[in-house]
Amino acid sequence: MFDIAVFGSLFLTLFVIMDPPGITPIFLALTAGRPAKVQRRMALQAVAVAFGVIAVFGLLGQQILAYLHVSVPALMIAGGLLLLLIALDLLTGKTDEPTQTKDVNVALVPLGMPLLAGPGAIVSVILAVQHADGVGGQVSVWSAIVAMHLVLWVVMRYSLLIIRVIKDGGVVLVTRLAGMMLSAIAVQQIINGVTQVIQTS
């Protein structure tokens, strides 16, 4: 049977970790200046990439990490460093990429991963899948994962209306704000990873 407690617990956990309201200014900053059609496509691409990554780790996470001899703290530190590099680009205004690849790159990295499908979300899903009892538990876990990604898509898709209101000056402000938020997230992620390394050593 469908377990509403398992569904609610994982959905709430993923909501806090993936933070749809917090991702909005970062998404707006990274997609600013692109046609509305491209921005909508990037929102869908980012969510699809995040879901794909989380689904793979949900199914094969422990085996992948064990095969590569990668610990969860190492995954957290690597994701934090990548986010920090992107945050510095946002803060300094160096967000331009080659024209032929910028749309795809931004949707995949950092939006799809590691912002949405970051170490915290991946680890939460791995543990939830492992602890789910029977078919009902698994259905509840995967329903929560799908529901969370639908929420992310809706939030990013309709956040594009904000750009029409704030115009170019507002976009620059949002970009700097996103850079600050992202750098804080990155540093916290690195600290958490280092702390876990120290505790397990």
MDAnalysis code that builds the backbone (N, CA, C; Angstrom):
import MDAnalysis as mda
import numpy as np

u = mda.Universe.empty(603, n_residues=201, atom_resindex=np.repeat(np.arange(201), 3), trajectory=True)
u.add_TopologyAttr("name", ["N", "CA", "C"] * 201)
u.add_TopologyAttr("resid", np.arange(1, 202))
u.add_TopologyAttr("resname", ["MET", "PHE", "ASP", "ILE", "ALA", "VAL", "PHE", "GLY", "SER", "LEU", "PHE", "LEU", "THR", "LEU", "PHE", "VAL", "ILE", "MET", "ASP", "PRO", "PRO", "GLY", "ILE", "THR", "PRO", "ILE", "PHE", "LEU", "ALA", "LEU", "THR", "ALA", "GLY", "ARG", "PRO", "ALA", "LYS", "VAL", "GLN", "ARG", "ARG", "MET", "ALA", "LEU", "GLN", "ALA", "VAL", "ALA", "VAL", "ALA", "PHE", "GLY", "VAL", "ILE", "ALA", "VAL", "PHE", "GLY", "LEU", "LEU", "GLY", "GLN", "GLN", "ILE", "LEU", "ALA", "TYR", "LEU", "HIS", "VAL", "SER", "VAL", "PRO", "ALA", "LEU", "MET", "ILE", "ALA", "GLY", "GLY", "LEU", "LEU", "LEU", "LEU", "LEU", "ILE", "ALA", "LEU", "ASP", "LEU", "LEU", "THR", "GLY", "LYS", "THR", "ASP", "GLU", "PRO", "THR", "GLN", "THR", "LYS", "ASP", "VAL", "ASN", "VAL", "ALA", "LEU", "VAL", "PRO", "LEU", "GLY", "MET", "PRO", "LEU", "LEU", "ALA", "GLY", "PRO", "GLY", "ALA", "ILE", "VAL", "SER", "VAL", "ILE", "LEU", "ALA", "VAL", "GLN", "HIS", "ALA", "ASP", "GLY", "VAL", "GLY", "GLY", "GLN", "VAL", "SER", "VAL", "TRP", "SER", "ALA", "ILE", "VAL", "ALA", "MET", "HIS", "LEU", "VAL", "LEU", "TRP", "VAL", "VAL", "MET", "ARG", "TYR", "SER", "LEU", "LEU", "ILE", "ILE", "ARG", "VAL", "ILE", "LYS", "ASP", "GLY", "GLY", "VAL", "VAL", "LEU", "VAL", "THR", "ARG", "LEU", "ALA", "GLY", "MET", "MET", "LEU", "SER", "ALA", "ILE", "ALA", "VAL", "GLN", "GLN", "ILE", "ILE", "ASN", "GLY", "VAL", "THR", "GLN", "VAL", "ILE", "GLN", "THR", "SER"])
u.atoms.positions = np.array([
    [0.833, -1.207, 0.000],
    [0.000, 0.000, 0.000],
    [0.870, 1.261, 0.000],
    [0.309, 2.323, -0.552],
    [1.016, 3.606, -0.591],
    [1.204, 4.134, 0.826],
    [2.447, 4.466, 1.166],
    [2.765, 4.938, 2.522],
    [2.878, 6.462, 2.507],
    [1.852, 7.141, 2.989],
    [1.826, 8.604, 2.956],
    [2.906, 9.211, 3.845],
    [3.270, 8.504, 4.931],
    [4.304, 9.016, 5.836],
    [5.662, 9.029, 5.135],
    [5.975, 7.945, 4.413],
    [7.244, 7.869, 3.671],
    [7.276, 8.933, 2.580],
    [6.142, 9.062, 1.855],
    [6.044, 10.073, 0.799],
    [6.271, 11.471, 1.365],
    [5.541, 11.792, 2.432],
    [5.642, 13.132, 3.019],
    [7.013, 13.432, 3.572],
    [7.620, 12.448, 4.211],
    [8.942, 12.648, 4.803],
    [9.998, 12.940, 3.743],
    [10.016, 12.123, 2.670],
    [11.017, 12.323, 1.622],
    [10.743, 13.596, 0.836],
    [9.456, 13.864, 0.550],
    [9.117, 15.081, -0.194],
    [9.566, 16.318, 0.568],
    [9.300, 16.348, 1.867],
    [9.685, 17.496, 2.686],
    [11.209, 17.630, 2.756],
    [11.891, 16.491, 2.894],
    [13.354, 16.508, 2.936],
    [13.929, 17.070, 1.642],
    [13.424, 16.579, 0.512],
    [13.917, 17.050, -0.785],
    [13.555, 18.515, -1.017],
    [12.380, 18.932, -0.524],
    [11.973, 20.334, -0.686],
    [12.943, 21.259, 0.040],
    [13.334, 20.869, 1.251],
    [14.267, 21.680, 2.032],
    [15.642, 21.704, 1.367],
    [16.100, 20.547, 0.886],
    [17.436, 20.456, 0.289],
    [17.483, 21.150, -1.073],
    [16.499, 20.870, -1.928],
    [16.523, 21.411, -3.293],
    [16.028, 22.859, -3.334],
    [15.200, 23.244, -2.355],
    [14.819, 24.637, -2.118],
    [14.304, 25.345, -3.377],
    [13.111, 24.982, -3.880],
    [12.574, 25.642, -5.080],
    [12.532, 27.167, -5.003],
    [12.085, 27.790, -3.882],
    [12.107, 29.257, -3.842],
    [13.523, 29.829, -3.936],
    [14.483, 29.138, -3.306],
    [15.862, 29.622, -3.328],
    [16.532, 29.459, -4.673],
    [16.069, 28.482, -5.468],
    [16.680, 28.245, -6.776],
    [16.221, 29.279, -7.795],
    [15.099, 29.961, -7.489],
    [14.513, 30.893, -8.452],
    [15.462, 32.020, -8.871],
    [16.077, 32.775, -7.934],
    [16.979, 33.846, -8.382],
    [18.198, 33.326, -9.135],
    [18.684, 32.143, -8.777],
    [19.830, 31.567, -9.485],
    [19.421, 31.193, -10.904],
    [18.251, 30.600, -11.047],
    [17.745, 30.239, -12.371],
    [17.551, 31.487, -13.235],
    [16.972, 32.529, -12.653],
    [16.752, 33.777, -13.392],
    [18.071, 34.399, -13.829],
    [19.070, 34.346, -12.939],
    [20.373, 34.934, -13.266],
    [21.055, 34.165, -14.389],
    [20.985, 32.847, -14.345],
    [21.683, 32.027, -15.335],
    [20.984, 32.001, -16.692],
    [19.680, 32.309, -16.717],
    [18.951, 32.271, -17.984],
    [18.641, 33.662, -18.525],
    [19.084, 34.699, -17.827],
    [18.781, 36.078, -18.248],
    [19.325, 36.345, -19.647],
    [18.559, 37.099, -20.432],
    [19.007, 37.502, -21.761],
    [18.668, 36.512, -22.858],
    [18.127, 35.362, -22.513],
    [17.777, 34.372, -23.517],
    [16.301, 34.504, -23.871],
    [15.910, 34.093, -25.070],
    [14.490, 34.157, -25.449],
    [13.628, 33.326, -24.493],
    [12.377, 33.730, -24.316],
    [11.480, 33.044, -23.375],
    [11.346, 31.565, -23.704],
    [11.303, 31.240, -24.991],
    [11.169, 29.841, -25.398],
    [12.373, 29.024, -24.941],
    [13.559, 29.618, -25.072],
    [14.792, 28.938, -24.648],
    [14.810, 28.775, -23.133],
    [14.391, 29.804, -22.425],
    [14.352, 29.746, -20.960],
    [13.418, 28.637, -20.471],
    [12.245, 28.525, -21.111],
    [11.312, 27.458, -20.725],
    [11.919, 26.086, -20.999],
    [12.608, 25.969, -22.126],
    [13.241, 24.692, -22.452],
    [14.345, 24.358, -21.455],
    [15.082, 25.384, -21.026],
    [16.154, 25.159, -20.058],
    [15.612, 24.722, -18.707],
    [14.453, 25.260, -18.315],
    [13.825, 24.826, -17.068],
    [13.490, 23.346, -17.130],
    [12.932, 22.913, -18.262],
    [12.587, 21.500, -18.432],
    [13.843, 20.635, -18.479],
    [14.880, 21.105, -19.195],
    [16.133, 20.351, -19.292],
    [16.782, 20.179, -17.924],
    [16.805, 21.250, -17.148],
    [17.443, 21.195, -15.835],
    [16.736, 20.187, -14.929],
    [15.404, 20.221, -14.928],
    [14.644, 19.290, -14.097],
    [14.820, 17.855, -14.596],
    [14.846, 17.672, -15.918],
    [15.027, 16.331, -16.482],
    [16.396, 15.765, -16.113],
    [17.429, 16.616, -16.188],
    [18.780, 16.183, -15.823],
    [18.831, 15.810, -14.343],
    [18.250, 16.678, -13.496],
    [18.248, 16.410, -12.054],
    [17.530, 15.102, -11.752],
    [16.375, 14.889, -12.392],
    [15.626, 13.652, -12.154],
    [16.417, 12.439, -12.628],
    [17.059, 12.570, -13.795],
    [17.859, 11.462, -14.319],
    [18.996, 11.081, -13.387],
    [19.706, 12.091, -12.889],
    [20.832, 11.842, -11.983],
    [20.345, 11.196, -10.685],
    [19.285, 11.760, -10.106],
    [18.767, 11.231, -8.846],
    [18.203, 9.826, -9.027],
    [17.548, 9.572, -10.168],
    [17.012, 8.231, -10.431],
    [18.133, 7.200, -10.531],
    [19.207, 7.559, -11.227],
    [20.344, 6.639, -11.367],
    [20.951, 6.338, -9.999],
    [21.157, 7.377, -9.194],
    [21.738, 7.163, -7.866],
    [20.762, 6.456, -6.936],
    [19.456, 6.694, -7.124],
    [18.478, 5.980, -6.322],
    [18.507, 4.489, -6.592],
    [18.709, 4.130, -7.858],
    [18.737, 2.717, -8.239],
    [20.091, 2.069, -7.990],
    [21.173, 2.813, -8.292],
    [22.511, 2.209, -8.276],
    [23.517, 2.985, -7.436],
    [23.036, 3.878, -6.566],
    [23.927, 4.796, -5.857],
    [25.045, 4.137, -5.072],
    [24.692, 3.189, -4.222],
    [25.703, 2.547, -3.387],
    [26.744, 1.833, -4.239],
    [26.284, 1.144, -5.271],
    [27.207, 0.411, -6.145],
    [28.147, 1.360, -6.889],
    [27.595, 2.496, -7.359],
    [28.418, 3.463, -8.099],
    [29.512, 4.036, -7.192],
    [29.126, 4.482, -5.985],
    [30.097, 5.073, -5.067],
    [31.138, 4.047, -4.627],
    [30.687, 2.821, -4.389],
    [31.624, 1.770, -3.967],
    [32.589, 1.424, -5.099],
    [32.083, 1.337, -6.324],
    [32.930, 0.986, -7.476],
    [33.992, 2.045, -7.722],
    [33.599, 3.315, -7.576],
    [34.534, 4.418, -7.812],
    [35.375, 4.751, -6.583],
    [35.090, 4.076, -5.455],
    [35.778, 4.344, -4.186],
    [35.641, 5.813, -3.797],
    [34.415, 6.329, -3.961],
    [34.124, 7.730, -3.630],
    [33.237, 7.746, -2.392],
    [33.633, 8.527, -1.398],
    [32.824, 8.650, -0.187],
    [31.820, 9.791, -0.363],
    [30.780, 9.778, 0.454],
    [29.775, 10.844, 0.410],
    [30.388, 12.212, 0.749],
    [31.268, 12.312, 1.771],
    [31.904, 13.615, 2.040],
    [32.705, 14.139, 0.842],
    [33.388, 13.241, 0.137],
    [34.148, 13.668, -1.049],
    [33.209, 14.215, -2.120],
    [32.059, 13.563, -2.258],
    [31.052, 14.028, -3.211],
    [30.548, 15.419, -2.826],
    [30.358, 15.638, -1.535],
    [29.889, 16.939, -1.046],
    [30.925, 18.032, -1.293],
    [32.195, 17.724, -1.024],
    [33.258, 18.725, -1.213],
    [33.412, 19.068, -2.690],
    [33.367, 18.056, -3.555],
    [33.506, 18.294, -5.002],
    [32.356, 19.157, -5.514],
    [31.129, 18.840, -5.075],
    [29.979, 19.645, -5.487],
    [30.079, 21.071, -4.980],
    [30.572, 21.238, -3.756],
    [30.744, 22.573, -3.189],
    [31.757, 23.407, -3.957],
    [32.858, 22.783, -4.349],
    [33.881, 23.502, -5.121],
    [33.350, 23.949, -6.478],
    [32.581, 23.060, -7.123],
    [31.997, 23.414, -8.420],
    [31.020, 24.583, -8.270],
    [30.180, 24.536, -7.243],
    [29.239, 25.631, -7.001],
    [29.960, 26.936, -6.689],
    [31.076, 26.844, -5.964],
    [31.825, 28.049, -5.609],
    [32.400, 28.727, -6.850],
    [32.899, 27.942, -7.787],
    [33.427, 28.503, -9.044],
    [32.321, 29.226, -9.815],
    [31.145, 28.612, -9.869],
    [30.017, 29.229, -10.577],
    [29.564, 30.491, -9.865],
    [29.561, 30.458, -8.527],
    [29.153, 31.625, -7.735],
    [30.090, 32.803, -7.984],
    [31.385, 32.533, -8.075],
    [32.356, 33.596, -8.338],
    [32.112, 34.223, -9.704],
    [31.738, 33.396, -10.692],
    [31.418, 33.935, -12.015],
    [30.194, 34.843, -11.960],
    [29.189, 34.441, -11.185],
    [27.982, 35.270, -11.056],
    [28.290, 36.592, -10.365],
    [29.143, 36.551, -9.335],
    [29.473, 37.753, -8.574],
    [30.305, 38.737, -9.395],
    [31.148, 38.202, -10.270],
    [32.026, 39.071, -11.069],
    [31.435, 39.395, -12.434],
    [30.278, 38.811, -12.741],
    [29.634, 39.092, -14.022],
    [30.174, 38.293, -15.175],
    [31.022, 37.306, -14.907],
    [31.610, 36.499, -15.983],
    [30.766, 35.259, -16.222],
    [29.577, 35.460, -16.758],
    [28.659, 34.339, -16.961],
    [28.514, 33.968, -18.431],
    [29.234, 34.624, -19.312],
    [29.103, 34.324, -20.732],
    [29.793, 33.011, -21.074],
    [29.185, 32.270, -22.016],
    [29.754, 31.030, -22.504],
    [29.701, 31.062, -24.016],
    [30.401, 30.150, -24.707],
    [30.308, 30.096, -26.161],
    [28.854, 29.949, -26.601],
    [28.467, 30.689, -27.643],
    [27.069, 30.739, -28.064],
    [26.490, 29.371, -28.355],
    [27.282, 28.501, -28.996],
    [26.729, 27.228, -29.412],
    [26.516, 26.249, -28.268],
    [27.069, 26.513, -27.075],
    [26.924, 25.554, -25.975],
    [26.294, 26.135, -24.720],
    [26.104, 27.455, -24.658],
    [25.713, 28.049, -23.375],
    [24.355, 27.567, -22.882],
    [23.372, 27.389, -23.787],
    [22.052, 26.960, -23.356],
    [22.095, 25.581, -22.711],
    [22.781, 24.653, -23.374],
    [22.869, 23.296, -22.860],
    [23.677, 23.268, -21.569],
    [24.828, 23.955, -21.538],
    [25.697, 23.903, -20.368],
    [25.013, 24.419, -19.114],
    [24.325, 25.525, -19.212],
    [23.668, 26.102, -18.038],
    [22.557, 25.187, -17.544],
    [21.821, 24.565, -18.450],
    [20.749, 23.660, -18.050],
    [21.305, 22.415, -17.365],
    [22.453, 21.932, -17.856],
    [23.039, 20.727, -17.272],
    [23.837, 21.059, -16.024],
    [24.759, 22.025, -16.147],
    [25.629, 22.451, -15.043],
    [25.592, 23.973, -15.000],
    [25.202, 24.601, -13.929],
    [24.969, 24.035, -12.602],
    [23.511, 23.732, -12.265],
    [22.553, 24.082, -13.164],
    [21.147, 23.940, -12.774],
    [20.768, 22.486, -12.487],
    [20.993, 21.607, -13.464],
    [20.629, 20.213, -13.265],
    [21.439, 19.562, -12.153],
    [22.738, 19.765, -12.235],
    [23.652, 19.223, -11.227],
    [24.837, 20.167, -11.131],
    [25.267, 20.576, -9.946],
    [24.893, 20.064, -8.628],
    [23.866, 20.903, -7.867],
    [23.202, 21.873, -8.509],
    [22.235, 22.685, -7.764],
    [20.996, 21.878, -7.370],
    [20.334, 21.274, -8.349],
    [19.135, 20.493, -8.045],
    [19.507, 19.089, -7.564],
    [20.275, 18.389, -8.357],
    [20.705, 17.032, -7.970],
    [22.064, 17.126, -7.287],
    [22.083, 17.716, -6.110],
    [23.321, 17.866, -5.352],
    [23.554, 16.677, -4.438],
    [24.690, 16.675, -3.757],
    [25.022, 15.556, -2.849],
    [23.956, 15.302, -1.787],
    [23.374, 16.372, -1.227],
    [22.360, 16.200, -0.189],
    [21.142, 15.448, -0.702],
    [20.652, 15.848, -1.877],
    [19.487, 15.179, -2.462],
    [19.817, 13.741, -2.846],
    [20.998, 13.543, -3.408],
    [21.406, 12.195, -3.831],
    [21.483, 11.250, -2.646],
    [22.137, 11.701, -1.577],
    [22.277, 10.854, -0.385],
    [20.911, 10.559, 0.233],
    [20.031, 11.562, 0.297],
    [18.687, 11.365, 0.863],
    [17.912, 10.318, 0.079],
    [18.024, 10.379, -1.238],
    [17.311, 9.418, -2.085],
    [17.895, 8.015, -1.932],
    [19.222, 7.901, -1.896],
    [19.860, 6.591, -1.710],
    [19.369, 5.938, -0.424],
    [19.346, 6.703, 0.660],
    [18.919, 6.167, 1.956],
    [17.427, 5.820, 1.950],
    [16.607, 6.670, 1.317],
    [15.165, 6.426, 1.278],
    [14.851, 5.148, 0.504],
    [15.533, 4.952, -0.622],
    [15.312, 3.742, -1.424],
    [15.743, 2.504, -0.646],
    [16.861, 2.606, 0.066],
    [17.365, 1.469, 0.844],
    [16.409, 1.072, 1.969],
    [15.809, 2.068, 2.614],
    [14.980, 1.802, 3.790],
    [13.504, 1.569, 3.472],
    [13.126, 1.746, 2.198],
    [11.723, 1.558, 1.819],
    [11.362, 0.072, 1.895],
    [10.244, -0.219, 2.546],
    [9.804, -1.608, 2.725],
    [8.782, -1.991, 1.666],
    [9.101, -3.025, 0.905],
    [8.148, -3.582, -0.044],
    [7.820, -2.661, -1.204],
    [6.856, -3.110, -2.004],
    [6.453, -2.363, -3.197],
    [5.823, -1.024, -2.814],
    [4.993, -1.024, -1.782],
    [4.331, 0.211, -1.353],
    [5.326, 1.279, -0.950],
    [6.367, 0.871, -0.218],
    [7.395, 1.817, 0.207],
    [8.150, 2.390, -0.972],
    [8.482, 1.513, -1.942],
    [9.209, 1.980, -3.125],
    [8.364, 2.939, -3.967],
    [7.077, 2.599, -4.102],
    [6.169, 3.478, -4.854],
    [6.068, 4.839, -4.172],
    [6.005, 4.841, -2.850],
    [5.914, 6.101, -2.092],
    [7.166, 6.945, -2.290],
    [8.340, 6.295, -2.242],
    [9.611, 7.003, -2.416],
    [9.700, 7.620, -3.804],
    [9.416, 6.828, -4.830],
    [9.547, 7.348, -6.198],
    [8.461, 8.361, -6.535],
    [7.302, 8.228, -5.908],
    [6.245, 9.242, -6.097],
    [6.692, 10.584, -5.524],
    [7.362, 10.552, -4.370],
    [7.869, 11.784, -3.754],
    [8.930, 12.429, -4.635],
    [9.787, 11.604, -5.241],
    [10.843, 12.121, -6.120],
    [10.223, 12.791, -7.346],
    [9.248, 12.130, -7.963],
    [8.583, 12.695, -9.147],
    [7.843, 13.978, -8.782],
    [7.107, 13.959, -7.662],
    [6.345, 15.143, -7.233],
    [7.264, 16.329, -6.987],
    [8.422, 16.090, -6.371],
    [9.368, 17.173, -6.089],
    [9.882, 17.797, -7.377],
    [10.162, 16.971, -8.371],
    [10.673, 17.508, -9.640],
    [9.588, 18.258, -10.411],
    [8.343, 17.844, -10.263],
    [7.247, 18.605, -10.872],
    [7.132, 19.984, -10.235],
    [7.296, 20.044, -8.917],
    [7.266, 21.329, -8.212],
    [8.406, 22.222, -8.697],
    [9.595, 21.653, -8.828],
    [10.750, 22.420, -9.305],
    [10.495, 22.991, -10.693],
    [9.926, 22.170, -11.577],
    [9.672, 22.633, -12.942],
    [8.652, 23.772, -12.946],
    [7.581, 23.621, -12.178],
    [6.542, 24.658, -12.123],
    [7.126, 25.969, -11.597],
    [7.930, 25.886, -10.529],
    [8.515, 27.091, -9.930],
    [9.429, 27.798, -10.924],
    [10.311, 27.048, -11.590],
    [11.245, 27.677, -12.542],
    [10.524, 28.170, -13.785],
    [9.568, 27.381, -14.249],
    [8.832, 27.742, -15.466],
    [8.096, 29.068, -15.298],
    [7.440, 29.248, -14.158],
    [6.643, 30.457, -13.965],
    [7.405, 31.592, -13.281],
    [8.632, 31.318, -12.832],
    [9.461, 32.400, -12.306],
    [9.938, 33.323, -13.424],
    [9.839, 32.852, -14.668],
    [10.273, 33.670, -15.808],
    [9.423, 34.930, -15.948],
    [8.221, 34.902, -15.390],
    [7.372, 36.097, -15.419],
    [8.005, 37.242, -14.635],
    [8.855, 36.890, -13.662],
    [9.504, 37.911, -12.830],
    [10.427, 38.777, -13.675],
    [11.096, 38.167, -14.665],
    [12.045, 38.907, -15.509],
    [11.334, 40.046, -16.238],
    [10.095, 39.801, -16.654],
    [9.357, 40.842, -17.376],
    [9.080, 42.046, -16.481],
    [9.037, 41.810, -15.189],
    [8.729, 42.892, -14.247],
    [9.991, 43.649, -13.840],
    [11.082, 42.915, -13.550],
    [12.272, 43.560, -12.985],
    [13.200, 44.171, -14.033],
    [13.044, 43.776, -15.318],
    [13.841, 44.339, -16.418],
    [15.345, 44.083, -16.219],
    [16.180, 44.727, -17.053],
    [17.623, 44.454, -17.070],
    [18.314, 44.810, -15.758],
    [17.972, 45.968, -15.191],
    [18.615, 46.382, -13.936],
    [18.335, 45.393, -12.818],
    [17.117, 44.927, -12.765],
    [16.756, 43.944, -11.754],
    [17.469, 42.627, -11.953],
    [17.690, 42.256, -13.216],
    [18.390, 41.004, -13.511],
    [19.823, 41.056, -12.990],
    [20.482, 42.212, -13.161],
    [21.853, 42.360, -12.652],
    [21.865, 42.202, -11.138],
    [20.889, 42.831, -10.467],
    [20.790, 42.717, -9.013],
    [20.546, 41.270, -8.590],
    [19.636, 40.588, -9.302],
    [19.338, 39.189, -9.007],
    [20.573, 38.320, -9.218],
    [21.353, 38.637, -10.264],
    [22.562, 37.864, -10.543],
    [23.549, 37.949, -9.393],
    [23.760, 39.163, -8.870],
    [24.684, 39.337, -7.744],
    [24.147, 38.647, -6.485],
    [22.849, 38.769, -6.258],
    [22.222, 38.109, -5.113],
    [22.375, 36.587, -5.229],
    [22.156, 36.076, -6.434],
    [22.301, 34.638, -6.659],
    [23.732, 34.189, -6.406],
    [24.693, 35.025, -6.816],
    [26.100, 34.698, -6.583],
    [26.420, 34.600, -5.108],
    [25.879, 35.539, -4.322],
    [26.098, 35.507, -2.871],
    [25.474, 34.276, -2.241],
    [24.226, 33.987, -2.622],
    [23.534, 32.821, -2.072],
    [24.262, 31.532, -2.438],
    [24.676, 31.452, -3.694],
    [25.328, 30.249, -4.179],
    [26.679, 30.041, -3.516],
    [27.420, 31.132, -3.288],
    [28.717, 31.005, -2.623],
    [28.538, 30.532, -1.182],
    [27.484, 31.019, -0.514],
    [27.209, 30.575, 0.861],
    [26.846, 29.095, 0.892],
    [26.003, 28.668, -0.063],
    [25.632, 27.255, -0.154],
    [26.868, 26.401, -0.400],
    [27.744, 26.870, -1.303],
    [28.950, 26.120, -1.656],
    [29.886, 25.973, -0.460],
    [30.119, 27.072, 0.249],
    [31.023, 27.032, 1.405],
    [30.459, 26.111, 2.488],
    [29.144, 26.207, 2.732],
    [28.520, 25.336, 3.736],
    [28.646, 23.866, 3.344],
    [28.494, 23.589, 2.052],
    [28.602, 22.212, 1.571],
    [30.014, 21.681, 1.758],
    [31.012, 22.529, 1.479],
    [32.412, 22.132, 1.663],
    [32.696, 21.887, 3.149],
    [32.213, 22.788, 3.998],
    [32.408, 22.639, 5.452],
    [31.791, 21.331, 5.942],
    [30.574, 21.041, 5.491],
    [29.902, 19.795, 5.894],
    [30.705, 18.576, 5.462],
    [31.230, 18.626, 4.227],
    [32.030, 17.501, 3.738],
    [33.304, 17.322, 4.532],
    [34.009, 18.420, 4.807],
    [35.252, 18.352, 5.576],
    [34.968, 17.858, 6.991],
    [33.876, 18.344, 7.590],
    [33.496, 17.917, 8.950],
    [33.263, 16.418, 9.000],
    [32.565, 15.891, 7.986],
    [32.299, 14.456, 7.955],
    [33.584, 13.661, 7.776],
    [34.521, 14.177, 6.973],
    [35.805, 13.506, 6.787],
    [36.541, 13.423, 8.105],
    [36.554, 14.539, 8.863],
    [37.252, 14.582, 10.160],
    [36.593, 13.632, 11.147],
    [35.264, 13.607, 11.160],
    [34.549, 12.747, 12.118],
    [34.760, 11.263, 11.848],
    [34.905, 10.889, 10.578],
    [35.064, 9.473, 10.230],
    [36.516, 9.017, 10.235],
    [37.447, 9.965, 10.359],
    [38.880, 9.580, 10.333],
    [39.387, 9.230, 11.742],
])
